[in-house]
Amino acid sequence: MKNQGYGSLRAYASKKSKCLVFLLMGVAFTCWAEWNRGEYADMVGELFFTARSAALSGADLAVSHTGPLLYNPGNLARTGARGLSVTYADLYKSLFSASMLHYTTAVNSNAGVGVSMAYLHIPGIEYTRHLDTEHIVIDDLELFSSSDVWIRVGYGYKLNIGKTDIYYGAAFNARRRRLHKWTGYGIGIDGGVVADHAVGELGALENLYVSAGLMVENITGSYHHWSSYYKEYSLPHLRFSMAFQFDWDVPLPGEVLFAFTSPDLLSNEGINQTGSDEEDDPEQISFRQQPFAIFRNGKIGLEYKVLNTLALRGGLDKGDFSMGAGLSFFDNTVSTDFTYITHQLAGTWKISVTYDWH
């Protein structure tokens, strides 16, 4: 009788899950029929990396739970995903700044939740709409400030299969963007799965762990409502990530992390957008036509944590180099991280302070 009851409950849950999937798909197709497509509506999330992730050029998607926005929600179920992190970023020689807060805690031994908040402030923007370019008077230019506020709530769950841990989860995003005379409100849903496999000892490598994951941003599209006459949505993004973690004794005992995260595999953003008139334009790549371009346009990061105290990091993202360092205190309870990122416009630096409870 007990097994019959469990089977009935499982069938009921499966039926409800299918109904929810079809409902979300229906909402997506209904909205896409009425809303405008915004190619770059959701492409500022990388401004909100923590200092550690930024030093790795955001390549740590397979293992990071520190967010505050672009992290795989499945990683919230990791055993070490418990803490409070505060980050400040000074972007392009103080042209604008971003502040971030991320809180993660365990629900039980197999589940965790995370809450992230981020604020972007851009002051001193010149209002040039309807400006007569032939008779510009600098003193007459109107200045205004813009801001962007994000809130993300995520949930992750863990399954254990032998030497492999599988993490999966989902996150809900809410956003408010304020421009000169317009304010927009947006929502979106992300999901992800990560698998960790304990390899053990492999040659000179000890305690080797291999991680691989997939993350889908904007599962049903990300919708942004500016006014009754203009609404836009962003298409989904699919990213693949992997990481290798192992102990290393040369030149000093420590832990090494090598991480890789691909660009959007669906060709829906940035360097891999489709539809360019110039076939040789490196900024217009379709991975459906050039699959190996995934690797040369991905994010690569390397971290060496010496004596469980000092972390040295570096990363590469399509020609932009990042570097940083971190210090841990009180048995890794408190840590601080600093990062500098090169850019064609100007460099950016970030600093994070994290308190972890184990």
VMD Tcl script that draws the C-alpha trace (Angstrom):
set ca {
  {0.00 0.00 0.00}
  {2.86 2.33 0.84}
  {4.51 1.75 -2.56}
  {1.20 2.29 -4.34}
  {0.72 5.57 -2.55}
  {4.25 6.67 -3.41}
  {3.73 5.68 -7.05}
  {0.51 7.66 -7.23}
  {2.19 10.68 -5.70}
  {5.08 10.45 -8.16}
  {2.68 10.16 -11.11}
  {0.73 13.16 -9.84}
  {3.92 15.21 -9.44}
  {5.06 14.21 -12.93}
  {1.73 15.27 -14.40}
  {1.86 18.62 -12.63}
  {5.45 19.17 -13.78}
  {4.48 18.59 -17.41}
  {1.57 21.01 -17.05}
  {3.94 23.64 -15.62}
  {6.38 23.19 -18.53}
  {3.61 23.61 -21.11}
  {2.29 26.63 -19.21}
  {5.71 28.32 -19.28}
  {6.08 27.55 -22.98}
  {2.65 29.00 -23.64}
  {3.50 32.17 -21.75}
  {6.76 32.47 -23.69}
  {5.18 32.09 -27.12}
  {2.34 34.44 -26.22}
  {4.75 37.12 -25.05}
  {7.09 36.71 -28.03}
  {4.14 37.29 -30.35}
  {3.51 40.71 -28.82}
  {6.89 41.91 -27.57}
  {9.94 43.33 -29.35}
  {13.19 41.39 -29.47}
  {15.97 43.13 -27.51}
  {19.36 41.80 -28.60}
  {21.30 43.45 -25.78}
  {18.61 43.80 -23.11}
  {20.28 41.33 -20.72}
  {23.97 41.74 -21.58}
  {25.29 43.68 -18.57}
  {25.25 40.76 -16.12}
  {29.03 40.30 -16.33}
  {29.47 43.67 -14.64}
  {28.21 41.97 -11.50}
  {30.84 39.24 -11.11}
  {32.46 39.01 -7.70}
  {36.17 39.82 -7.54}
  {37.14 36.13 -7.51}
  {35.01 35.25 -10.55}
  {36.11 38.40 -12.36}
  {39.78 37.49 -11.83}
  {39.00 34.19 -13.58}
  {37.19 36.10 -16.36}
  {33.93 34.42 -15.29}
  {35.26 31.00 -16.32}
  {34.25 29.36 -13.01}
  {30.58 28.83 -13.91}
  {30.89 25.08 -13.21}
  {31.98 25.53 -9.59}
  {30.98 29.02 -8.46}
  {28.06 29.77 -6.17}
  {29.20 33.26 -5.18}
  {27.34 35.07 -7.94}
  {25.89 37.40 -7.44}
  {24.07 37.08 -10.78}
  {25.85 34.93 -13.35}
  {26.28 31.68 -11.44}
  {24.78 28.25 -11.99}
  {21.92 27.95 -9.45}
  {22.62 24.23 -9.05}
  {25.84 25.14 -7.22}
  {23.79 26.56 -4.35}
  {23.52 22.94 -3.12}
  {27.29 22.61 -2.68}
  {28.45 21.85 0.86}
  {30.56 25.01 1.01}
  {27.83 27.31 -0.33}
  {27.17 29.15 2.91}
  {28.17 32.73 3.36}
  {27.73 36.45 2.82}
  {29.68 38.31 0.13}
  {29.86 42.06 -0.58}
  {31.50 43.39 -3.77}
  {32.28 46.85 -5.13}
  {33.38 47.49 -8.72}
  {34.92 50.67 -10.14}
  {34.38 50.44 -13.90}
  {36.44 52.17 -16.62}
  {38.27 54.72 -14.43}
  {35.20 55.57 -12.31}
  {32.99 56.18 -15.32}
  {30.39 54.22 -13.37}
  {30.27 51.79 -10.44}
  {28.46 48.68 -9.29}
  {27.73 47.27 -5.82}
  {26.70 43.69 -5.10}
  {25.57 41.52 -2.18}
  {25.12 37.75 -2.19}
  {23.82 35.54 0.63}
  {23.79 31.73 0.53}
  {22.69 29.22 3.13}
  {21.80 25.53 3.37}
  {18.22 24.31 3.60}
  {19.38 20.81 4.52}
  {22.30 18.51 3.67}
  {21.18 18.28 0.03}
  {19.73 21.72 -0.76}
  {20.63 25.39 -0.59}
  {19.21 28.81 -1.41}
  {20.79 32.08 -2.48}
  {19.66 35.71 -2.62}
  {21.60 38.25 -4.72}
  {21.19 42.00 -5.09}
  {23.13 44.32 -7.39}
  {23.09 48.04 -8.10}
  {24.66 49.80 -11.09}
  {24.94 53.61 -11.16}
  {25.94 55.63 -14.25}
  {26.16 59.38 -13.54}
  {26.70 62.35 -15.85}
  {25.13 61.04 -19.06}
  {24.64 63.74 -21.71}
  {21.12 63.88 -23.11}
  {21.62 64.29 -26.87}
  {18.26 63.20 -28.24}
  {16.91 65.65 -30.84}
  {20.21 67.56 -30.61}
  {21.20 69.82 -33.50}
  {24.68 68.48 -34.21}
  {25.63 71.55 -36.24}
  {25.07 73.99 -33.36}
  {26.16 72.27 -30.15}
  {26.52 74.41 -27.02}
  {28.24 72.36 -24.35}
  {26.81 74.41 -21.49}
  {23.28 73.71 -22.72}
  {23.62 69.94 -22.60}
  {21.37 68.30 -20.07}
  {22.96 65.68 -17.80}
  {21.16 62.79 -16.17}
  {21.97 59.60 -14.25}
  {20.95 56.04 -15.02}
  {20.67 53.07 -12.68}
  {20.08 49.35 -12.86}
  {18.85 47.18 -9.96}
  {18.84 43.36 -10.03}
  {17.45 40.85 -7.53}
  {17.96 37.11 -7.96}
  {16.61 34.27 -5.81}
  {17.87 30.74 -6.46}
  {17.43 27.18 -5.19}
  {19.74 24.20 -5.72}
  {19.49 20.49 -4.93}
  {22.10 17.72 -4.82}
  {21.98 14.04 -5.80}
  {24.79 11.59 -5.07}
  {25.58 8.69 -7.41}
  {28.71 6.87 -6.27}
  {31.70 9.19 -6.74}
  {29.59 11.72 -8.64}
  {27.55 14.57 -7.18}
  {24.89 16.08 -9.41}
  {23.62 19.58 -8.64}
  {20.64 21.20 -10.31}
  {18.59 24.28 -9.59}
  {16.70 27.32 -10.82}
  {16.77 31.06 -10.19}
  {14.23 33.85 -10.60}
  {15.46 37.31 -11.66}
  {13.76 40.67 -11.22}
  {15.18 43.90 -12.65}
  {14.49 47.63 -12.66}
  {16.26 49.91 -15.16}
  {15.94 53.70 -14.99}
  {16.99 55.96 -17.85}
  {16.35 59.66 -18.49}
  {12.56 59.70 -18.59}
  {11.81 56.01 -18.74}
  {11.78 53.18 -16.22}
  {11.61 49.52 -17.22}
  {10.81 46.42 -15.19}
  {11.92 42.94 -16.17}
  {11.70 39.30 -15.07}
  {13.48 36.11 -16.12}
  {14.12 32.50 -15.10}
  {17.45 30.63 -15.25}
  {18.24 26.96 -14.70}
  {21.32 24.80 -14.55}
  {22.88 21.42 -13.80}
  {26.44 20.52 -12.74}
  {28.15 17.15 -12.22}
  {31.21 16.70 -9.97}
  {33.21 13.50 -10.29}
  {35.92 12.51 -7.82}
  {38.75 11.00 -9.88}
  {41.16 10.73 -6.96}
  {44.87 10.41 -7.73}
  {46.01 10.74 -11.33}
  {49.79 10.79 -11.79}
  {51.19 13.81 -9.94}
  {47.68 15.16 -9.36}
  {46.05 14.38 -6.03}
  {42.39 14.73 -5.05}
  {41.41 15.45 -8.64}
  {37.83 16.60 -9.18}
  {36.28 17.14 -12.60}
  {33.20 19.33 -12.94}
  {31.00 19.91 -15.98}
  {27.77 21.83 -16.30}
  {25.17 23.50 -18.44}
  {23.30 26.69 -17.66}
  {20.27 28.10 -19.45}
  {19.55 31.80 -19.02}
  {16.12 33.19 -19.90}
  {14.40 29.78 -20.03}
  {11.17 31.34 -21.26}
  {12.81 34.53 -22.46}
  {13.61 37.52 -20.27}
  {10.87 40.12 -20.45}
  {11.25 43.85 -19.92}
  {8.29 46.22 -19.78}
  {9.15 49.86 -20.52}
  {5.71 51.27 -21.26}
  {2.35 50.34 -22.70}
  {3.74 50.84 -26.22}
  {7.20 49.27 -25.87}
  {8.00 45.86 -24.39}
  {11.05 43.74 -25.18}
  {12.33 40.24 -24.53}
  {15.73 38.55 -24.64}
  {16.29 35.13 -26.14}
  {17.65 32.17 -24.10}
  {21.39 31.60 -23.69}
  {23.00 28.19 -23.21}
  {26.50 27.97 -21.72}
  {28.75 24.95 -21.19}
  {31.35 25.00 -18.43}
  {33.96 22.67 -17.00}
  {36.61 22.77 -14.30}
  {39.49 20.70 -12.96}
  {40.50 20.98 -9.29}
  {43.46 19.17 -7.75}
  {46.19 19.41 -5.11}
  {49.66 20.52 -6.22}
  {52.92 20.51 -4.26}
  {55.20 22.57 -6.54}
  {56.56 25.08 -5.63}
  {54.42 25.12 -2.46}
  {51.55 22.88 -1.35}
  {48.28 24.23 -2.62}
  {45.14 23.76 -4.67}
  {44.81 24.43 -8.41}
  {41.64 25.27 -10.32}
  {41.48 25.38 -14.11}
  {38.12 26.52 -15.50}
  {36.49 27.10 -18.86}
  {33.10 28.58 -19.78}
  {31.80 28.79 -23.33}
  {30.01 31.72 -24.94}
  {26.30 31.37 -25.67}
  {25.94 28.15 -27.69}
  {22.64 29.28 -29.21}
  {24.22 32.21 -31.08}
  {21.89 34.67 -29.37}
  {24.33 37.29 -28.09}
  {27.53 39.23 -28.44}
  {30.45 37.75 -30.38}
  {28.36 34.95 -31.85}
  {25.34 36.82 -33.12}
  {24.01 35.82 -36.51}
  {22.80 37.92 -39.41}
  {25.93 39.92 -40.20}
  {26.45 41.13 -43.77}
  {30.18 40.62 -43.36}
  {31.00 36.92 -43.23}
  {34.54 37.53 -41.93}
  {33.47 39.85 -39.11}
  {34.91 38.26 -35.92}
  {32.14 39.88 -33.91}
  {29.49 37.92 -35.84}
  {30.03 34.19 -35.37}
  {27.47 31.41 -35.53}
  {28.57 28.36 -33.56}
  {26.19 26.26 -35.59}
  {28.50 26.92 -38.54}
  {31.82 27.20 -36.64}
  {31.63 24.86 -33.60}
  {35.36 25.07 -32.81}
  {35.05 28.84 -32.37}
  {33.52 28.02 -28.99}
  {36.96 27.33 -27.51}
  {38.84 30.34 -28.83}
  {36.00 32.68 -27.81}
  {35.35 31.18 -24.39}
  {36.47 32.29 -20.94}
  {39.55 30.68 -19.37}
  {40.61 31.00 -15.74}
  {43.43 29.65 -13.53}
  {43.69 29.82 -9.73}
  {46.52 28.65 -7.44}
  {45.72 28.73 -3.74}
  {48.91 28.48 -1.71}
  {48.83 26.89 1.76}
  {45.07 27.40 1.86}
  {45.67 31.13 2.46}
  {46.90 33.10 -0.57}
  {45.11 32.73 -3.91}
  {46.68 33.91 -7.18}
  {44.34 34.16 -10.19}
  {44.35 35.02 -13.86}
  {41.87 34.84 -16.72}
  {41.38 35.56 -20.40}
  {38.16 36.55 -22.17}
  {38.39 37.35 -25.90}
  {41.57 39.39 -25.51}
  {40.72 41.04 -22.18}
  {43.09 39.86 -19.45}
  {42.16 39.73 -15.78}
  {44.34 39.15 -12.73}
  {43.74 39.13 -9.02}
  {44.60 37.78 -5.61}
  {42.82 36.82 -2.44}
  {43.64 36.26 1.22}
  {41.81 33.96 3.62}
  {41.83 34.31 7.39}
  {40.61 32.36 10.42}
  {40.51 28.95 8.72}
  {38.86 30.38 5.57}
  {36.05 31.98 7.56}
  {36.86 35.47 6.27}
  {38.39 36.27 2.89}
  {39.08 39.34 0.78}
  {39.69 39.41 -2.98}
  {40.95 42.03 -5.41}
  {40.84 41.99 -9.22}
  {42.00 44.17 -12.10}
  {40.60 43.68 -15.62}
  {42.13 45.15 -18.77}
  {39.90 46.64 -21.47}
  {40.27 48.67 -24.66}
  {38.46 51.62 -23.03}
  {40.00 51.57 -19.56}
  {40.75 49.14 -16.77}
  {38.31 48.01 -14.09}
  {39.00 46.95 -10.52}
  {36.83 45.04 -8.07}
  {37.07 44.17 -4.39}
  {35.06 41.61 -2.43}
  {34.80 40.67 1.23}
  {33.26 37.31 2.13}
  {32.25 35.70 5.40}
  {31.77 31.91 5.20}
  {30.33 29.61 7.82}
  {31.12 25.92 7.31}
}
mol new
graphics top color blue
foreach p $ca { graphics top sphere $p radius 0.5 }
foreach p [lrange $ca 0 end-1] q [lrange $ca 1 end] { graphics top cylinder $p $q radius 0.2 }
display resetview
